[in-house]
Amino acid sequence: MEKLIGKIVVVDTSTSLVYMGRLREVNERWIEMEEVDLIDLGEIKISRELLLIEKKRDGLKASRGSVMLTARAIVSISVLEEIIDP
């Protein structure tokens, strides 16, 4: 995961929340992100995949300056630029 530091990433969690922003720091217990766009999938009417394609195309709108996430909540981490637009 160290190779992702400094990149804009998408963090899928075990909840309906998706975090998108620049990965700042990682360790075995948590990650820290900055300039974070926090999305609650339960509050939007488009699919996760369409949301990611739109964010890749249009850019993020940060709603948090920084966020620390516990590693237990993380399901996956992807680089936003590597999202494939079908």
C-alpha positions, 0 to 999 in steps of 0.5 A: 500500500506504500506505493499508493501514498500521494495518489488519489484513491477510492476507499470502499468500506464495510458501510455505505460510505466511500472515501475519495482523496489523496492517501497521505499515510498508512500503517497496520491500524489506520490510513490517513487521507487528505482533501477527501470527498466523502460519499454516502451511497445510500443518499445518491441515485446512481451506481457505485461504478457510475459515481467513480467514472463521474468522479474520475472525469469531473474531479473530486469535491472535497468535503473534509480536509483530512480523514483517518480511517481504521483499517478494520473498516476498509474493504478495498483501495483503488487508484481513481485514475485506474478506474475503467470506463466501459 
